[in-house]
């Protein structure tokens, strides 16, 4: 969804270069070039007669290799995972975006949504798709997405986004907000549409994001946010209203100052950011912490939300994190580091995205599910299982206790003897009832495709009677040999612990919800 290499935000020049000469009708979308890359001229893919989704899941070679990976320990089980219906509540969300522009097929992946264990799902409302004739709303395309998601115990939250050609604005990523805000007739039509959408789904939706990524458009977006939020609250007084990802700090300040000026700070709740960084651990100092400080300086009721981010599973030539040699291994590691890192700082987290997206000029590979150019289901990537493990384990009953970052962490044995680089070990401890979980990973560089472990010595607080080591991508649970464990009065010391650039969990066996090892 982003036009970005390694940075967080679009530049205004890139947005401007994507402009087209005329507004086209939504029904003509298949005939036009995309605005989702820098003036890309590739012809659109014709998906009008795509076949039904494959009935059988195809083989995923990377998943097989990860399950064969030997950390030098005895495997004794596997993390037990839960369906969304078995989880009371959590702050985890999954991206189900872009169906407003037909870049994905809901029916191709919805069967895998509940088993993922996620409790929230982000949807795009699609003004242009819904109102193709002035004053006539047809929500029938959107109803199954909202209603079926809610029936799975996955709570929808809706991004009200993009313009409408029948009111003189475009419907694609990067369009200017002022196409709506500078046209009084169009602005009123937008507010009527948002009101209709909230009225239709207010029984199952109470979280509304206003627009998506209007970077560098602070004054216009501030006006849109204020007036749209008022319209939403007129229908749903208890609605939670999200400010979308915009430039920090200038654009956020525009929105915050507008709300303060109008004596309307109560209209805001979460302020969203989209941290697309090659090393996910660098986002917190760069954007999350300073944004949280900024919004709370206006109201302690405000907070931040990681509203959209993920990692490609291959080298991409456009969009976020492009021109980097990503793999399905690195993607799973990246998503784990982002999600557990967010949970460590109590930041609600939305993973981009559930399935690969078929844009007009490319098949984007951010999905937890791999699809083909016909938008059909192919297989679940390792990242799907990794997220399933995190979502099942870290629900709202699990709270972070302590974060520790240790630069220059000593390595007992290197996987690659020629590697002499320094390592930073990040660790976070969670408490879930009487159970304690400690996650650790090397955080100093972006996740790699390396399938091998360094060996380290770690100190755990308290007495861990029977320590186990859990690889969080596959969820495999391994017994730690007693001869590598030493207990003192208040510490458990473990030597020869496998460690790499992806989260592993070390805890007491009694804390691990586990199933049999051979049940893959």
N, C-alpha and C positions, 0 to 999 in steps of 0.2 A: 503493500500500500504506500510505501514511502519512496520519494525520489531523493536518496541520501546515500552517501558512501560509508562514512564512518562517524558522521556527526549526528546530532539530535534533530536539527531543524533544517527546513528548506531555506534556501536563499531566495530573496525576492526576485532576483534575476532569473532563476530557474523556473519559478512559477510563471513569470512573465513570458518566458520563451515558449511555454506550453500553450499559450493562448491560441484560440482558433478564431477565424474571421466571422463566423456566424453561429447562431444558436440553432441546434438541431433538435428535432423531436425525439422523445425517448423511444418511440417505436422504431426509429431509424438508427438505433444505437449500433446495430450490426454493420451498418454501412459506413461508419465513421472511423477515423484514426483515434488512437487512445491519447488521453491527456495524462496518463500514468507513467510516462517516461518522457525524456527530453525530445519532444517532437518526433517520436518514433513513427516511421512510415510503413511498418509492416502491415500487410492486409489482415483484416480481422478473421478469426477462426469461425467457421460456420458450425454451430452446435445445435441447429434447429432439429435435426433428426438423430440426435445421439442415442446410442443403444442403452438398454437397461443396465444397471450396475451389475458387475460380476457377482455370482452367487457364492463363489468360493474365494477365500482369501489367498492371494498368491504368496509364495515364499519370500521372506525377507532375509537376505544373506547376512546383513549386518546384525540382525537380532540373533541369528544362529551363532555367529562368531562371538558375540558378547556372552552368550550362555556357555560357550566353551572356554572362555577366558579363565585361567587358573591363577588365583592369587597365592597359591601355596598353602592353603588352609583347607580343612575338612568342611564340606558343605553339609548342613544339617536341616535345611528348610528354605522356605521362601516367604517373604512378607505376604500376609493375607490382605487382600484389597476389598473395598466396599463399593457398592453401587450408590449413586446419589440418594436413593430412597432410604438407605441405611444410615446416612449421615445427617445429623440434626441441623448443623449449620457450619459454614466456613466462609472465609473471605476469598476463596479461589474462584476464578472466572476463566472461561474459555472463549476465544473469539469465534463467532459464527457470522462474520461480516461479509459484505460485498454481494449478498444475494439480491440486494436492491438493484445491482447492475448485472445480475445473472452470471457472476464469475464463479459461482459454486452451486451445487445442487443439494438442497436440504435432504432429499430422500436418499442420497448416496451415502450419507454418513450419520444420519440421526440415530441409527441403531447402536452406535458406539458411544453416544453422548452420556447416557445414564451410567453405563459401566465404568466410565472414566472417573466417576466419583466427584466431579466438579459440582458446585452448588449455584453457580451463576453463569449466564451466557450473554455475550454482547451481540446485539442485532442492529442492523441499519434499517431505518424505517422506509426510505425511498419515496420522497414526495413526488418525484417525476414519474415513478412507476405506478403510484396510487392515484394521482390526479392528472390523467392524460387529456381530460376535457374539463374546462374551467367549471369549478363548483361540483364536479362529480367525483366522488371518492370510491375507489374499488380496492378494498383491503383483502380481497379473497386470496391473493397471492401470498399475503403476509400472515394471515390467520393461522395456518398450520404451523409455521415457525414458532409463533408465540405460544399458542395453545398446547401444542405437542411438547414443547420444551418444558412448560410449566407442569404438565402431567407427569414428566419424568422426575419431578422434584428438583429441577434445575430452573432457578429463577431468572427470567429474562430481564435484562436492562437494555433500554433502547436509545440508540444514538439518532437523534433527529437531525438529518443531514442532507446537504446539497440542494441545489436549486431545481427549477422546473421550467422547461422550455416554453410551456404555454403561458408562463408569466414573465418571459424574457430573460431567463437565467439558465445556466448550464447545470448538468447533473453529475459532473465528474470530479474526481479528486483534484484539488488545486484551483477550483473556480473561486472567483472573488466574492466575498461576502457582500460587498457593496452592490453587486448585481441585484441583491434583495433589499438591503437596507437603504439604498439610495433611490429606490423606486417605491413610493408610498403604496401604490396599488399592489405591487408584488409583496411588500412587507405585510400588508393586511392579509393577503392570501396565505402567506406563510404561517401567520399566527392562527388563522382559521384552520389550516391543515393540522398544525400541532395540537390545537384544541380537540379536533376530531380524533386524532390518534390517541391522545390521553384518555378521552372519553371512552374509546372503544376497548382499551386494554387496562383501564385503571383497576380492574378487579384482580389482576395478576401482576401488574407492573407498577412500581412506585419509584423507580430510579430512571432518570432521563438525562442523557448527555446532550448538550446543545452544540450541534455541528461537529465536524472532525477536522482538526489541524488547519485552522486559518492562520498560519504563521505570518507574522509581520503585518497583521491587520487589526491591531489592538483597539483603536477607537471604534471602528465599524463593528468588530465582534463584541465589544463591551455593550454597545447599544442593542445588538441582537440578543445577547445573553440576558440583559435586564428585561427587555420587553417580552421575550419568550418565556423566561422564568415566571414573570407575572401571569402570563396566560396559562401556564401549567398549573400554578398554585390556585388560580381561580376555579379550576376544575378539580384539582386534587390537593387540598390544603396541606397535607402531610408529605407531599412528594419530596424526594431527595433529588436535587438538581446539580449536575456535574458540569463544571467548566472544562472544556476540552483542552487538548495539548496545544499550547501556543508558545511564543518566544519568551524565554526567561532572561531578565525579569520584566522587560518593558511591557509586553502585552498583558501579562498577568496583572501588573500594576494598573494598567488601564481599566481592566475589569473590576479590580478591587476598589479603585478610586471611584468608579461609576456607582458601585453599590453603596459605598460610604456616602457619596454626595446625595444619593436618592434616599438615604436612610433605609436601605434595603439589604443590609448585610445578612439578614435572615434568609434571603433567597438562595444563598450558596451553601454547598456542603463539601463535596470533594473537588479538589483542583487536580486535574489529570495531567500526567506527563508521559511521554513515550521515549524511554531510554534505549535507543538503539546504539549500543557501543560494542566494539569487538570483544572487549573484556567486560563482562557484565558487572564485575565487582567495582568498577570505577564509577558507576552511575551515582552512587550514594553521595559522595563528596561533591560531585560535579552538579547534580541537579536535585536529587531527592531531599537532602538535608537543607540546602538553602531555600528551596521552594517551600518546604514545610515551615521554616522559620518566617518566611515572608507572609504566608497566608495567615499564620497564627498571630502575627503582629496586628492584623485587622480584626480577627475574631478567634477566640480559643475554640470555638465550635467548628472551625474549618480544619481540614486535614488534606493530605495528598493521597492520590491513588495512582498506581501504575496501571494505566488504562489500556495499553497496547504495546507489547513488544515480544519478540521471538527471534529465532535464528534460522537462516536458510539451512537446507541439508545438502546443498551443492554450491559450486561457484556460480553466482548470479551476475549478470551484466548490468542490471538496473535494480532500483528500489534500495531499501535499507541493507546495510552490511554487504554490499555488492563488491565484486573484484577481490574477494577473499576465498581461499580454497576450503570452503566448508565441506563437511561430510555428515552422514547420519550419526556417526560417533560423536563428533564435535557438537552437533545440534543437541543431542540428548544431554551432554555435559553442560552446555550453555543454559538450556532451559532449567536444569536442576539448580545451577548456581543462581540464576535469576530468581526462581521461585523461593528457594530456601533463604536466600539473601533478603528478599522482601519480607518473608515471614519473620525473620530475625529482627526486623525493624518495625514490625506491625504495620506494614503497608499493604493494603488490599492489592491483589495481583491478577491481571488479565493476560493470559498467554495467547499470543498471536502465532498460529491460528489452528483451528480444528483440522482443516483439510487444505491441500494445495489449491491455489486459486488460478483459474484460467482467465487471465487478462487477455485483452484483444491482441497483444503482441508477445506474450510469454506465459508459460506455465510456472508460476511462482512456487518455490519449494519450502515454504515455512510450515507446512502442515504437519500436525502430529500423525495425520493419515496421508499416505501417498495416493494421488489420483493420476489419471491420465488426461489427455487433451479433450476427451469426451466428458470430463468431470465425473468419471466413474471411480468407485472405490477399488484400490489395488491391494494395499496392505497397511497395517499399523506399523509405524516406524518405532524404533527403540524409544524415541521421545514420548510416545504415547504411554508406554509402560512406565517410564520414569515419572511422568506426571501422575499417572494412576497411583503409584506408590506414595508420592508426596501428598496428593489430595486425600488419600485414605488415612494417612498417618497424622497429618497436621491439620485437624479441624479446629473449630473455635475453642475446644477444650484444651488444646496445646498452646502454651504461652512461652515466649522466649524468656530465659532467665539471665543469660550472660553471653556477651559477645567478646571474643578475644582475637586479635590479629597479631601474629608474631613474625615480623620480617627477619630474614636471615635464619630461618629455622634449620637446625642441624639435620643432616641426612645420614643415616647409618649406612645405607647401601643404595647406590644408584642403579636404576634400571639400565640406563645408558652410561657406561663408565666414562665416556668422553664428555658428558654433560657436567659442567662445573658451575652452572648458573646458580644464583641464590634463590631461595624459595621463601615465600610468605605463606604461612599456614593460617588459614582462617578457621575459626571454630565457633559454633553457637550451641548452647544447651537449651533444650526445651523441657518443660514439665507438663505432663498430661496425667492429672490425678497423682498417683503414687509412682508413675513411670517417668523415667528421665531418658531423653534422647540427646546424644551429642553428635553433631554433624561436623565434618572436617574436610577441607580440600585446599589444594594449592591455588592461591588467588592472584598470583603475581603476573600472569599472562593470559591471553585468550585461550579457550579450550582447544586442544589439539585432537588429532585422530590417533594419537599414540595409544596402544593397548598394552600397557605394562605399568608396573608399580615400583616406585622407590620404597625404601624401608625406613621407618622413623621410630623414635621412642616417644610415647605420649604419657602424660600424667592426667589421671581422672580424679576429681574430688570425691572423697568418700571411699567406701569399700564396695567394689564391684565383684560379687562372688563368682559369677560365671560369665565373663565378658564374651561378647560375640561381635563380629564384624559384618556389616551389611553393605553390599554394593547396591547403590540406590537406583541404578538404571534397570537392572534385571530384578532387583529385590531379593537376590540370593543371600541367605544367612549362613555365615561360616563360624565355626568354633575356633576360639583363640586358644592355642596350646597353653596348658598350665605352667609349663616351664618358662614361658616368656612373661609371666605375670608375677609382680612383687607387690605385697601390701604393706603399707605403713599405717600409722594410727589414723590418718585422715586422707590418704592418697592411695590410688591404685596406679602402679607404674607398669606399662606394657611396652615391651621391646619388639622390634621386627614387625611393626604394623604396616601393612600395605597402604600406600598413599599415592594419590595422583591428582590431576587437575579436575576432578569431578567429586561431588560430595559422597562420602561414605559415612556410615553411622556406626558408632561404637557404644554399646550399652550392655546392660545385664540381660541375659536371656529371658528372664521373667518379664521384662518390659516389652518384648517383641511379639506382636500379633503374627502368628506364623502358621503356614500350612506345609504340607509335605514337600520335600525337595523335588520329587519327580513330577509334580503337578505343574507343568509349565503353561 
